[in-house]
Amino acid sequence: MAYLFTSESVSEGHPDKISDQISDAILDEMLRDDKDSRVACETLVTTGMVVVAGEVTTKAYVDIQEVVRQTIEKIGYTHSDYRFDSDSCGVMVSLHAQSPDIAQGVDEGTGTDTEQGAGDQGMMFGYANKETEEYMPMALAFSHRLVKRLADIRKEHIELMPYLRPDAKSQVTIAYDEKTGKPLRVEAIVVSTQHDDFDDEASMLARIAADVKKHVIGKVIPADMLDENTKYHINPTGKFVIGGPHGDAGLTGRKIIVDTYGGKGAHGGGAFSGKDPSKVDRSAAYASRHMAKNLVAAGVADEVLVQVSYAIGVSEPVSLNVNTYGTANVKMSDIEIAEKASKLFDMRPKALIDRLKLKNPIYAPTAAYGHMGREPYTENGLEFFTWEKLDYVDSVKKEFGL
């Protein structure tokens, strides 16, 4: 018998992801000129309108309107018939300074804990497994690949599917072996992609279905995971011309499960985009993923969930928990694994920010196609997705005697 698990993803043109990308683009511009910027930037998008609000303390000057328009243009909303485009949309900005009551708990040398404290209370999770080369759950990894491929075709290979518009969603269901928990096959794939209008709706839908199977699914899903019983639902509601912010309002932080692990493992509830690294909602979630991924890659366990929690203004974590789901390859309890891991990975806010180089303007690329499971890279002297590096594997092996 097999059991099923499903995850979804959305494209960079989805309204919620537009909001995330705008918030992170603004954050990056502030960090570019002032690494100590404190930013909590929220964005709303709807028909012909962008609203930016939040709390910001920075020495940087940022032309918010220009950042907003450049981000929307890069995503691909450049035509007036989308009812939302980079040239003509209205941009409203309402930003004010961070509360001094919060700042005193975060700034070094202030508050009851003179070391930099956590920017808020809460719990954060990091997860990793061996289902894919990204050390990510397969259903989510495949879902991301599908919408990313649609965007790549729209931007780089438009001749393959010249009717594509920016908004899209994907969903993948994986069948797992009941006894081993190993992925067996793709049970179902759902793809909904926005498109230009057609005169003949029936022929339009048939063409989109054929193109998605050939140019998208066939290119990013391993052939050995597909079989004659795999179900395909491509634009299942039919016509999908009206999309983006004209079809549905978007808000920063509404796709946190897409951003993390697709429902596998756990999520603390805090969103990431638009937040500077003093907010442990973001930075500690990255550090927890870094810990979990390196533990799995080193062979400590085949599946790891890390939980860390904080009190606002306090530097030392309140708790650290490791769950290996019974997959540990070392003769230790999960409690013992957590104790050893805490010696290797300093989870105090300042330490993890320095370790992962989180004060740099590296956040805009995280705001679409997932914050986790990405390939780390260096560009213009900046390191992106540092929490995905396997740079602690040797230290983990030594600590655990592997």
C-alpha atoms as a printed R data frame, in Angstrom:
    type eleno elety resid chain resno       x      y       z
1   ATOM     1    CA   MET     A     1   0.000  0.000   0.000
2   ATOM     2    CA   ALA     A     2   1.050  3.595  -0.597
3   ATOM     3    CA   TYR     A     3   0.145  6.825   1.125
4   ATOM     4    CA   LEU     A     4   0.004 10.197  -0.601
5   ATOM     5    CA   PHE     A     5   1.506 13.587   0.261
6   ATOM     6    CA   THR     A     6   0.943 16.830  -1.664
7   ATOM     7    CA   SER     A     7   2.701 20.195  -1.824
8   ATOM     8    CA   GLU     A     8   2.185 23.273  -3.970
9   ATOM     9    CA   SER     A     9   4.185 26.200  -5.323
10  ATOM    10    CA   VAL     A    10   3.402 29.461  -7.079
11  ATOM    11    CA   SER     A    11   5.262 31.509  -9.675
12  ATOM    12    CA   GLU     A    12   6.938 34.870  -9.204
13  ATOM    13    CA   GLY     A    13   3.905 36.398 -10.945
14  ATOM    14    CA   HIS     A    14   1.464 35.184  -8.289
15  ATOM    15    CA   PRO     A    15   0.096 38.239  -6.407
16  ATOM    16    CA   ASP     A    16   1.352 37.095  -2.992
17  ATOM    17    CA   LYS     A    17   4.803 36.488  -4.427
18  ATOM    18    CA   ILE     A    18   4.822 39.906  -6.110
19  ATOM    19    CA   SER     A    19   4.288 41.353  -2.646
20  ATOM    20    CA   ASP     A    20   7.103 39.253  -1.168
21  ATOM    21    CA   GLN     A    21   9.505 40.303  -3.923
22  ATOM    22    CA   ILE     A    22   8.721 43.995  -3.518
23  ATOM    23    CA   SER     A    23   9.221 43.787   0.254
24  ATOM    24    CA   ASP     A    24  12.559 42.001  -0.126
25  ATOM    25    CA   ALA     A    25  13.737 44.337  -2.897
26  ATOM    26    CA   ILE     A    26  13.131 47.296  -0.573
27  ATOM    27    CA   LEU     A    27  14.967 45.483   2.236
28  ATOM    28    CA   ASP     A    28  17.949 44.844  -0.035
29  ATOM    29    CA   GLU     A    29  18.197 48.489  -1.071
30  ATOM    30    CA   MET     A    30  18.268 49.568   2.555
31  ATOM    31    CA   LEU     A    31  20.875 46.966   3.518
32  ATOM    32    CA   ARG     A    32  22.988 47.955   0.527
33  ATOM    33    CA   ASP     A    33  23.687 51.366   2.046
34  ATOM    34    CA   ASP     A    34  23.181 50.577   5.736
35  ATOM    35    CA   LYS     A    35  23.867 47.030   6.935
36  ATOM    36    CA   ASP     A    36  22.292 47.848  10.286
37  ATOM    37    CA   SER     A    37  18.936 48.775   8.770
38  ATOM    38    CA   ARG     A    38  15.933 47.544  10.718
39  ATOM    39    CA   VAL     A    39  13.180 46.713   8.283
40  ATOM    40    CA   ALA     A    40   9.694 45.256   8.591
41  ATOM    41    CA   CYS     A    41   8.175 46.011   5.207
42  ATOM    42    CA   GLU     A    42   4.735 44.772   4.159
43  ATOM    43    CA   THR     A    43   3.267 45.062   0.664
44  ATOM    44    CA   LEU     A    44  -0.271 44.836  -0.714
45  ATOM    45    CA   VAL     A    45  -0.947 44.570  -4.446
46  ATOM    46    CA   THR     A    46  -4.288 44.772  -6.216
47  ATOM    47    CA   THR     A    47  -5.667 46.069  -9.506
48  ATOM    48    CA   GLY     A    48  -3.419 48.946 -10.574
49  ATOM    49    CA   MET     A    49  -2.169 49.575  -7.050
50  ATOM    50    CA   VAL     A    50   0.751 48.824  -4.697
51  ATOM    51    CA   VAL     A    51   0.685 49.782  -0.999
52  ATOM    52    CA   VAL     A    52   3.925 49.595   1.001
53  ATOM    53    CA   ALA     A    53   3.729 49.914   4.799
54  ATOM    54    CA   GLY     A    54   5.696 48.991   7.884
55  ATOM    55    CA   GLU     A    55   8.429 49.990  10.280
56  ATOM    56    CA   VAL     A    56  11.885 51.014   9.095
57  ATOM    57    CA   THR     A    57  14.937 52.485  10.798
58  ATOM    58    CA   THR     A    58  17.783 53.144   8.378
59  ATOM    59    CA   LYS     A    59  20.380 55.692   7.293
60  ATOM    60    CA   ALA     A    60  19.849 54.686   3.648
61  ATOM    61    CA   TYR     A    61  17.828 56.702   1.182
62  ATOM    62    CA   VAL     A    62  15.718 54.481  -1.046
63  ATOM    63    CA   ASP     A    63  13.454 55.563  -3.887
64  ATOM    64    CA   ILE     A    64  10.625 53.216  -2.938
65  ATOM    65    CA   GLN     A    65   8.574 53.938  -6.044
66  ATOM    66    CA   GLU     A    66  11.474 53.121  -8.336
67  ATOM    67    CA   VAL     A    67  12.259 49.872  -6.500
68  ATOM    68    CA   VAL     A    68   8.605 48.841  -6.733
69  ATOM    69    CA   ARG     A    69   8.378 49.537 -10.458
70  ATOM    70    CA   GLN     A    70  11.678 47.825 -11.263
71  ATOM    71    CA   THR     A    71  10.593 44.715  -9.353
72  ATOM    72    CA   ILE     A    72   7.240 44.538 -11.140
73  ATOM    73    CA   GLU     A    73   8.935 45.011 -14.516
74  ATOM    74    CA   LYS     A    74  11.443 42.239 -13.784
75  ATOM    75    CA   ILE     A    75   8.630 39.850 -12.901
76  ATOM    76    CA   GLY     A    76   6.964 40.549 -16.247
77  ATOM    77    CA   TYR     A    77   3.954 42.785 -15.605
78  ATOM    78    CA   THR     A    78   4.688 45.216 -18.422
79  ATOM    79    CA   HIS     A    79   1.404 45.376 -20.363
80  ATOM    80    CA   SER     A    80  -1.581 47.554 -19.541
81  ATOM    81    CA   ASP     A    81  -4.037 44.804 -20.469
82  ATOM    82    CA   TYR     A    82  -2.851 42.911 -17.353
83  ATOM    83    CA   ARG     A    83  -4.585 45.694 -15.338
84  ATOM    84    CA   PHE     A    84  -1.381 45.849 -13.284
85  ATOM    85    CA   ASP     A    85   1.874 47.000 -14.850
86  ATOM    86    CA   SER     A    86   5.147 48.586 -13.820
87  ATOM    87    CA   ASP     A    87   4.616 51.889 -15.629
88  ATOM    88    CA   SER     A    88   1.077 52.804 -14.650
89  ATOM    89    CA   CYS     A    89   0.326 51.222 -11.272
90  ATOM    90    CA   GLY     A    90  -0.159 53.559  -8.335
91  ATOM    91    CA   VAL     A    91   2.331 53.284  -5.465
92  ATOM    92    CA   MET     A    92   1.395 54.353  -1.930
93  ATOM    93    CA   VAL     A    93   4.057 54.344   0.828
94  ATOM    94    CA   SER     A    94   3.449 54.468   4.578
95  ATOM    95    CA   LEU     A    95   6.641 53.631   6.474
96  ATOM    96    CA   HIS     A    96   7.567 54.798   9.967
97  ATOM    97    CA   ALA     A    97  10.367 54.141  12.458
98  ATOM    98    CA   GLN     A    98  10.766 50.936  14.446
99  ATOM    99    CA   SER     A    99   9.411 51.105  17.985
100 ATOM   100    CA   PRO     A   100  12.145 52.067  20.486
101 ATOM   101    CA   ASP     A   101  10.633 49.521  22.882
102 ATOM   102    CA   ILE     A   102  11.521 46.761  20.417
103 ATOM   103    CA   ALA     A   103  14.866 48.301  19.449
104 ATOM   104    CA   GLN     A   104  16.156 48.339  23.045
105 ATOM   105    CA   GLY     A   105  15.853 44.563  23.224
106 ATOM   106    CA   VAL     A   106  17.655 44.007  19.928
107 ATOM   107    CA   ASP     A   107  20.447 46.579  19.990
108 ATOM   108    CA   GLU     A   108  23.720 45.450  21.524
109 ATOM   109    CA   GLY     A   109  24.575 47.162  24.789
110 ATOM   110    CA   THR     A   110  20.963 47.959  25.687
111 ATOM   111    CA   GLY     A   111  18.213 46.182  27.557
112 ATOM   112    CA   THR     A   112  18.706 43.531  30.232
113 ATOM   113    CA   ASP     A   113  20.795 41.349  27.891
114 ATOM   114    CA   THR     A   114  23.679 43.493  26.594
115 ATOM   115    CA   GLU     A   115  24.320 41.102  23.681
116 ATOM   116    CA   GLN     A   116  22.061 41.427  20.630
117 ATOM   117    CA   GLY     A   117  18.755 39.869  21.576
118 ATOM   118    CA   ALA     A   118  16.109 38.187  19.462
119 ATOM   119    CA   GLY     A   119  13.838 40.609  17.617
120 ATOM   120    CA   ASP     A   120  10.764 38.756  18.805
121 ATOM   121    CA   GLN     A   121   9.634 35.704  20.694
122 ATOM   122    CA   GLY     A   122   8.616 32.592  18.812
123 ATOM   123    CA   MET     A   123   9.693 29.229  17.492
124 ATOM   124    CA   MET     A   124  11.375 28.517  14.173
125 ATOM   125    CA   PHE     A   125  11.906 25.235  12.331
126 ATOM   126    CA   GLY     A   126  14.438 23.826   9.906
127 ATOM   127    CA   TYR     A   127  13.983 20.582   8.017
128 ATOM   128    CA   ALA     A   128  15.926 18.330   5.655
129 ATOM   129    CA   ASN     A   129  15.629 14.838   4.218
130 ATOM   130    CA   LYS     A   130  17.205 12.730   1.486
131 ATOM   131    CA   GLU     A   131  14.310 12.592  -0.963
132 ATOM   132    CA   THR     A   132  15.945 14.949  -3.492
133 ATOM   133    CA   GLU     A   133  19.356 16.355  -4.306
134 ATOM   134    CA   GLU     A   134  18.201 19.584  -2.658
135 ATOM   135    CA   TYR     A   135  17.644 17.713   0.643
136 ATOM   136    CA   MET     A   136  14.018 18.806   0.350
137 ATOM   137    CA   PRO     A   137  10.638 17.056   0.353
138 ATOM   138    CA   MET     A   138  10.030 15.732  -3.152
139 ATOM   139    CA   ALA     A   139   6.501 17.103  -3.631
140 ATOM   140    CA   LEU     A   140   7.642 20.668  -2.930
141 ATOM   141    CA   ALA     A   141  10.901 20.393  -4.888
142 ATOM   142    CA   PHE     A   142   9.002 19.185  -7.959
143 ATOM   143    CA   SER     A   143   6.335 21.878  -7.527
144 ATOM   144    CA   HIS     A   144   9.002 24.592  -7.466
145 ATOM   145    CA   ARG     A   145  10.660 23.151 -10.575
146 ATOM   146    CA   LEU     A   146   7.397 23.316 -12.519
147 ATOM   147    CA   VAL     A   147   6.623 27.001 -11.920
148 ATOM   148    CA   LYS     A   148  10.276 27.969 -12.285
149 ATOM   149    CA   ARG     A   149  10.335 26.233 -15.667
150 ATOM   150    CA   LEU     A   150   7.237 28.183 -16.754
151 ATOM   151    CA   ALA     A   151   8.983 31.435 -15.840
152 ATOM   152    CA   ASP     A   152  12.157 30.402 -17.667
153 ATOM   153    CA   ILE     A   153  10.153 29.643 -20.814
154 ATOM   154    CA   ARG     A   154   8.293 32.963 -20.559
155 ATOM   155    CA   LYS     A   155  11.545 34.922 -20.210
156 ATOM   156    CA   GLU     A   156  14.172 32.925 -22.101
157 ATOM   157    CA   HIS     A   157  12.346 30.564 -24.479
158 ATOM   158    CA   ILE     A   158   9.113 32.355 -25.262
159 ATOM   159    CA   GLU     A   159   8.923 30.703 -28.677
160 ATOM   160    CA   LEU     A   160   7.971 27.434 -26.943
161 ATOM   161    CA   MET     A   161   4.863 28.864 -25.266
162 ATOM   162    CA   PRO     A   162   4.376 32.422 -26.608
163 ATOM   163    CA   TYR     A   163   1.031 32.908 -24.872
164 ATOM   164    CA   LEU     A   164   2.290 32.670 -21.273
165 ATOM   165    CA   ARG     A   165   1.520 35.381 -18.729
166 ATOM   166    CA   PRO     A   166   3.271 35.753 -15.339
167 ATOM   167    CA   ASP     A   167   0.803 34.147 -12.899
168 ATOM   168    CA   ALA     A   168   0.970 30.372 -12.318
169 ATOM   169    CA   LYS     A   169   0.527 27.669  -9.696
170 ATOM   170    CA   SER     A   170   1.637 24.059  -9.395
171 ATOM   171    CA   GLN     A   171   0.879 21.104  -7.161
172 ATOM   172    CA   VAL     A   172   2.486 17.668  -6.966
173 ATOM   173    CA   THR     A   173   1.295 14.549  -5.140
174 ATOM   174    CA   ILE     A   174   3.847 11.862  -4.328
175 ATOM   175    CA   ALA     A   175   3.003  8.238  -3.492
176 ATOM   176    CA   TYR     A   176   5.136  6.804  -0.665
177 ATOM   177    CA   ASP     A   177   5.784  3.229   0.382
178 ATOM   178    CA   GLU     A   178   3.783  2.633   3.548
179 ATOM   179    CA   LYS     A   179   6.513  0.552   5.219
180 ATOM   180    CA   THR     A   180   9.712  2.342   4.230
181 ATOM   181    CA   GLY     A   181   8.395  5.881   3.758
182 ATOM   182    CA   LYS     A   182  10.343  6.115   0.486
183 ATOM   183    CA   PRO     A   183   8.860  7.981  -2.502
184 ATOM   184    CA   LEU     A   184   7.594  5.609  -5.186
185 ATOM   185    CA   ARG     A   185   6.077  7.707  -7.972
186 ATOM   186    CA   VAL     A   186   4.254 10.889  -8.875
187 ATOM   187    CA   GLU     A   187   0.566 10.301  -8.290
188 ATOM   188    CA   ALA     A   188  -0.742 13.597  -9.659
189 ATOM   189    CA   ILE     A   189   0.388 16.927 -11.102
190 ATOM   190    CA   VAL     A   190  -1.662 20.123 -11.177
191 ATOM   191    CA   VAL     A   191  -0.503 23.123 -13.236
192 ATOM   192    CA   SER     A   192  -2.499 26.303 -13.723
193 ATOM   193    CA   THR     A   193  -0.860 28.939 -15.884
194 ATOM   194    CA   GLN     A   194  -2.117 32.350 -16.911
195 ATOM   195    CA   HIS     A   195  -2.241 32.884 -20.686
196 ATOM   196    CA   ASP     A   196  -3.211 35.311 -23.412
197 ATOM   197    CA   ASP     A   197  -6.783 35.304 -24.618
198 ATOM   198    CA   PHE     A   198  -7.735 32.916 -27.439
199 ATOM   199    CA   ASP     A   199 -10.696 32.900 -29.822
200 ATOM   200    CA   ASP     A   200 -11.142 29.146 -29.604
201 ATOM   201    CA   GLU     A   201 -11.129 28.094 -25.941
202 ATOM   202    CA   ALA     A   202 -11.176 24.338 -26.616
203 ATOM   203    CA   SER     A   203  -8.135 24.445 -28.882
204 ATOM   204    CA   MET     A   204  -6.419 26.817 -26.439
205 ATOM   205    CA   LEU     A   205  -6.792 24.414 -23.528
206 ATOM   206    CA   ALA     A   206  -5.673 21.457 -25.613
207 ATOM   207    CA   ARG     A   207  -2.572 23.323 -26.752
208 ATOM   208    CA   ILE     A   208  -1.680 24.449 -23.224
209 ATOM   209    CA   ALA     A   209  -2.093 20.901 -21.894
210 ATOM   210    CA   ALA     A   210   0.156 19.483 -24.596
211 ATOM   211    CA   ASP     A   211   2.773 22.207 -24.175
212 ATOM   212    CA   VAL     A   212   2.879 21.891 -20.391
213 ATOM   213    CA   LYS     A   213   3.375 18.132 -20.604
214 ATOM   214    CA   LYS     A   214   6.104 18.443 -23.241
215 ATOM   215    CA   HIS     A   215   7.990 21.613 -22.356
216 ATOM   216    CA   VAL     A   216   7.443 21.801 -18.609
217 ATOM   217    CA   ILE     A   217   6.661 18.477 -16.937
218 ATOM   218    CA   GLY     A   218   8.774 16.497 -19.381
219 ATOM   219    CA   LYS     A   219  11.790 18.693 -18.685
220 ATOM   220    CA   VAL     A   220  11.789 18.906 -14.881
221 ATOM   221    CA   ILE     A   221  10.120 15.762 -13.488
222 ATOM   222    CA   PRO     A   222  12.268 12.591 -13.641
223 ATOM   223    CA   ALA     A   223  10.778 10.198 -16.179
224 ATOM   224    CA   ASP     A   224  11.107  7.244 -13.809
225 ATOM   225    CA   MET     A   225   8.731  8.957 -11.371
226 ATOM   226    CA   LEU     A   226   5.971  9.192 -13.987
227 ATOM   227    CA   ASP     A   227   3.876  6.295 -15.249
228 ATOM   228    CA   GLU     A   228   0.625  5.526 -17.050
229 ATOM   229    CA   ASN     A   229  -1.332  6.073 -13.835
230 ATOM   230    CA   THR     A   230  -0.028  9.568 -13.126
231 ATOM   231    CA   LYS     A   231  -2.920 12.033 -13.227
232 ATOM   232    CA   TYR     A   232  -2.569 15.424 -14.930
233 ATOM   233    CA   HIS     A   233  -4.752 18.454 -14.229
234 ATOM   234    CA   ILE     A   234  -3.650 21.338 -16.444
235 ATOM   235    CA   ASN     A   235  -5.647 24.561 -16.154
236 ATOM   236    CA   PRO     A   236  -8.468 22.441 -14.686
237 ATOM   237    CA   THR     A   237 -10.907 25.348 -14.371
238 ATOM   238    CA   GLY     A   238 -10.433 26.188 -18.052
239 ATOM   239    CA   LYS     A   239  -9.675 29.727 -19.170
240 ATOM   240    CA   PHE     A   240  -7.080 31.607 -17.078
241 ATOM   241    CA   VAL     A   241  -6.624 35.018 -18.711
242 ATOM   242    CA   ILE     A   242  -7.360 37.246 -15.712
243 ATOM   243    CA   GLY     A   243  -4.616 36.744 -13.151
244 ATOM   244    CA   GLY     A   244  -2.028 38.488 -11.040
245 ATOM   245    CA   PRO     A   245  -3.161 41.346  -8.775
246 ATOM   246    CA   HIS     A   246  -6.155 42.043 -11.038
247 ATOM   247    CA   GLY     A   247  -7.460 38.535 -10.395
248 ATOM   248    CA   ASP     A   248  -6.622 38.365  -6.693
249 ATOM   249    CA   ALA     A   249  -5.098 40.767  -4.177
250 ATOM   250    CA   GLY     A   250  -1.651 39.829  -2.877
251 ATOM   251    CA   LEU     A   251  -0.012 40.305   0.518
252 ATOM   252    CA   THR     A   252   3.472 39.779   1.905
253 ATOM   253    CA   GLY     A   253   3.811 36.603   3.930
254 ATOM   254    CA   ARG     A   254   0.824 34.609   2.693
255 ATOM   255    CA   LYS     A   255   2.872 31.791   1.128
256 ATOM   256    CA   ILE     A   256   4.985 30.695   4.084
257 ATOM   257    CA   ILE     A   257   4.449 26.974   3.450
258 ATOM   258    CA   VAL     A   258   5.535 27.404  -0.174
259 ATOM   259    CA   ASP     A   259   8.531 29.339   1.185
260 ATOM   260    CA   THR     A   260   9.629 26.504   3.484
261 ATOM   261    CA   TYR     A   261   8.864 22.775   3.255
262 ATOM   262    CA   GLY     A   262   5.482 22.386   1.605
263 ATOM   263    CA   GLY     A   263   3.804 21.138   4.771
264 ATOM   264    CA   LYS     A   264   6.454 18.560   5.652
265 ATOM   265    CA   GLY     A   265   8.186 19.005   8.979
266 ATOM   266    CA   ALA     A   266   6.742 22.087  10.660
267 ATOM   267    CA   HIS     A   267   6.553 25.876  10.446
268 ATOM   268    CA   GLY     A   268   6.673 28.341  13.317
269 ATOM   269    CA   GLY     A   269   4.185 30.673  11.663
270 ATOM   270    CA   GLY     A   270   6.364 33.724  11.011
271 ATOM   271    CA   ALA     A   271   6.818 35.038   7.479
272 ATOM   272    CA   PHE     A   272  10.219 35.919   6.025
273 ATOM   273    CA   SER     A   273  10.048 38.526   3.279
274 ATOM   274    CA   GLY     A   274  10.547 42.187   4.124
275 ATOM   275    CA   LYS     A   275  12.259 41.416   7.448
276 ATOM   276    CA   ASP     A   276  15.873 42.230   8.253
277 ATOM   277    CA   PRO     A   277  17.937 39.482   9.967
278 ATOM   278    CA   SER     A   278  17.411 40.844  13.486
279 ATOM   279    CA   LYS     A   279  13.970 39.257  13.125
280 ATOM   280    CA   VAL     A   280  14.565 35.655  14.172
281 ATOM   281    CA   ASP     A   281  11.407 34.648  12.294
282 ATOM   282    CA   ARG     A   282  13.685 34.805   9.278
283 ATOM   283    CA   SER     A   283  17.298 34.439  10.397
284 ATOM   284    CA   ALA     A   284  16.765 31.587  12.865
285 ATOM   285    CA   ALA     A   285  14.620 29.697  10.352
286 ATOM   286    CA   TYR     A   286  17.560 29.912   7.946
287 ATOM   287    CA   ALA     A   287  20.006 28.808  10.663
288 ATOM   288    CA   SER     A   288  17.738 25.888  11.603
289 ATOM   289    CA   ARG     A   289  17.635 24.750   7.979
290 ATOM   290    CA   HIS     A   290  21.450 25.049   7.854
291 ATOM   291    CA   MET     A   291  21.731 22.795  10.908
292 ATOM   292    CA   ALA     A   292  19.197 20.232   9.663
293 ATOM   293    CA   LYS     A   293  20.704 20.009   6.177
294 ATOM   294    CA   ASN     A   294  24.261 19.537   7.443
295 ATOM   295    CA   LEU     A   295  23.146 16.873   9.936
296 ATOM   296    CA   VAL     A   296  21.436 14.911   7.159
297 ATOM   297    CA   ALA     A   297  24.266 15.385   4.660
298 ATOM   298    CA   ALA     A   298  26.788 14.209   7.250
299 ATOM   299    CA   GLY     A   299  24.785 11.024   7.792
300 ATOM   300    CA   VAL     A   300  23.584 11.649  11.348
301 ATOM   301    CA   ALA     A   301  20.035 10.855  10.204
302 ATOM   302    CA   ASP     A   302  18.052 10.517   6.992
303 ATOM   303    CA   GLU     A   303  15.445 13.049   8.117
304 ATOM   304    CA   VAL     A   304  15.824 15.891  10.605
305 ATOM   305    CA   LEU     A   305  13.545 18.566  12.015
306 ATOM   306    CA   VAL     A   306  15.157 21.278  14.138
307 ATOM   307    CA   GLN     A   307  13.154 23.591  16.371
308 ATOM   308    CA   VAL     A   308  14.639 26.647  18.102
309 ATOM   309    CA   SER     A   309  12.772 29.193  20.203
310 ATOM   310    CA   TYR     A   310  13.516 32.657  21.581
311 ATOM   311    CA   ALA     A   311  12.354 35.300  24.024
312 ATOM   312    CA   ILE     A   312  12.348 38.866  22.715
313 ATOM   313    CA   GLY     A   313  15.472 40.754  23.734
314 ATOM   314    CA   VAL     A   314  17.283 37.630  24.970
315 ATOM   315    CA   SER     A   315  20.310 36.310  23.094
316 ATOM   316    CA   GLU     A   316  20.377 32.675  24.236
317 ATOM   317    CA   PRO     A   317  17.685 30.474  22.678
318 ATOM   318    CA   VAL     A   318  14.980 29.332  25.072
319 ATOM   319    CA   SER     A   319  15.061 25.817  23.603
320 ATOM   320    CA   LEU     A   320  16.569 23.644  20.888
321 ATOM   321    CA   ASN     A   321  14.941 20.395  19.800
322 ATOM   322    CA   VAL     A   322  15.972 17.817  17.184
323 ATOM   323    CA   ASN     A   323  13.613 15.176  15.805
324 ATOM   324    CA   THR     A   324  15.054 12.458  13.566
325 ATOM   325    CA   TYR     A   325  11.752 10.556  13.149
326 ATOM   326    CA   GLY     A   326  13.547  7.339  14.076
327 ATOM   327    CA   THR     A   327  15.976  7.636  11.143
328 ATOM   328    CA   ALA     A   328  19.136  8.308  13.184
329 ATOM   329    CA   ASN     A   329  22.255  6.518  11.981
330 ATOM   330    CA   VAL     A   330  24.123  7.095  15.258
331 ATOM   331    CA   LYS     A   331  23.520  5.349  18.582
332 ATOM   332    CA   MET     A   332  22.215  8.443  20.284
333 ATOM   333    CA   SER     A   333  18.859  9.735  21.363
334 ATOM   334    CA   ASP     A   334  17.429 12.819  19.704
335 ATOM   335    CA   ILE     A   335  18.169 14.687  22.948
336 ATOM   336    CA   GLU     A   336  21.849 13.730  22.722
337 ATOM   337    CA   ILE     A   337  21.942 14.697  19.040
338 ATOM   338    CA   ALA     A   338  20.486 18.102  19.912
339 ATOM   339    CA   GLU     A   339  23.098 18.640  22.636
340 ATOM   340    CA   LYS     A   340  25.962 17.889  20.266
341 ATOM   341    CA   ALA     A   341  24.466 19.989  17.470
342 ATOM   342    CA   SER     A   342  24.090 22.987  19.790
343 ATOM   343    CA   LYS     A   343  27.851 22.897  20.416
344 ATOM   344    CA   LEU     A   344  28.552 23.153  16.685
345 ATOM   345    CA   PHE     A   345  25.880 25.650  15.643
346 ATOM   346    CA   ASP     A   346  25.757 28.832  17.733
347 ATOM   347    CA   MET     A   347  22.117 29.888  17.531
348 ATOM   348    CA   ARG     A   348  22.403 33.255  19.271
349 ATOM   349    CA   PRO     A   349  21.059 35.947  16.900
350 ATOM   350    CA   LYS     A   350  24.334 37.821  16.377
351 ATOM   351    CA   ALA     A   351  26.312 34.608  15.943
352 ATOM   352    CA   LEU     A   352  24.012 33.111  13.321
353 ATOM   353    CA   ILE     A   353  23.728 36.438  11.477
354 ATOM   354    CA   ASP     A   354  27.535 36.661  11.279
355 ATOM   355    CA   ARG     A   355  27.940 32.981  10.370
356 ATOM   356    CA   LEU     A   356  25.456 33.149   7.500
357 ATOM   357    CA   LYS     A   357  26.386 36.707   6.436
358 ATOM   358    CA   LEU     A   358  22.799 37.883   6.699
359 ATOM   359    CA   LYS     A   359  23.412 41.646   6.827
360 ATOM   360    CA   ASN     A   360  24.071 41.733   3.098
361 ATOM   361    CA   PRO     A   361  21.504 42.620   0.371
362 ATOM   362    CA   ILE     A   362  20.818 38.996  -0.568
363 ATOM   363    CA   TYR     A   363  17.081 38.636  -0.060
364 ATOM   364    CA   ALA     A   364  15.275 39.451  -3.311
365 ATOM   365    CA   PRO     A   365  16.171 36.052  -4.891
366 ATOM   366    CA   THR     A   366  14.652 34.235  -1.904
367 ATOM   367    CA   ALA     A   367  11.190 35.711  -2.468
368 ATOM   368    CA   ALA     A   368  10.144 33.323  -5.256
369 ATOM   369    CA   TYR     A   369  10.553 29.536  -5.670
370 ATOM   370    CA   GLY     A   370  11.346 28.889  -2.012
371 ATOM   371    CA   HIS     A   371  13.784 30.121   0.594
372 ATOM   372    CA   MET     A   372  15.082 26.587   1.166
373 ATOM   373    CA   GLY     A   373  16.513 23.998  -1.189
374 ATOM   374    CA   ARG     A   374  18.264 26.556  -3.373
375 ATOM   375    CA   GLU     A   375  21.783 26.355  -4.780
376 ATOM   376    CA   PRO     A   376  24.176 28.737  -2.952
377 ATOM   377    CA   TYR     A   377  26.120 31.068  -5.225
378 ATOM   378    CA   THR     A   378  28.328 34.157  -5.211
379 ATOM   379    CA   GLU     A   379  27.608 37.259  -7.292
380 ATOM   380    CA   ASN     A   380  29.291 40.665  -7.150
381 ATOM   381    CA   GLY     A   381  31.129 39.579  -4.025
382 ATOM   382    CA   LEU     A   382  27.932 38.622  -2.170
383 ATOM   383    CA   GLU     A   383  27.085 35.102  -1.009
384 ATOM   384    CA   PHE     A   384  23.471 34.042  -1.560
385 ATOM   385    CA   PHE     A   385  21.638 31.189   0.209
386 ATOM   386    CA   THR     A   386  24.478 30.669   2.673
387 ATOM   387    CA   TRP     A   387  22.175 28.553   4.842
388 ATOM   388    CA   GLU     A   388  22.154 25.956   2.044
389 ATOM   389    CA   LYS     A   389  25.920 25.416   2.174
390 ATOM   390    CA   LEU     A   390  27.204 22.052   3.352
391 ATOM   391    CA   ASP     A   391  30.125 23.699   5.101
392 ATOM   392    CA   TYR     A   392  29.631 21.998   8.468
393 ATOM   393    CA   VAL     A   393  29.540 18.406   7.238
394 ATOM   394    CA   ASP     A   394  33.115 17.633   8.213
395 ATOM   395    CA   SER     A   395  32.680 19.189  11.660
396 ATOM   396    CA   VAL     A   396  29.452 17.243  12.181
397 ATOM   397    CA   LYS     A   397  31.094 13.970  11.172
398 ATOM   398    CA   LYS     A   398  33.961 14.607  13.578
399 ATOM   399    CA   GLU     A   399  31.630 15.526  16.465
400 ATOM   400    CA   PHE     A   400  29.443 12.467  15.896
401 ATOM   401    CA   GLY     A   401  32.260 10.041  15.114
402 ATOM   402    CA   LEU     A   402  31.125  9.376  11.555
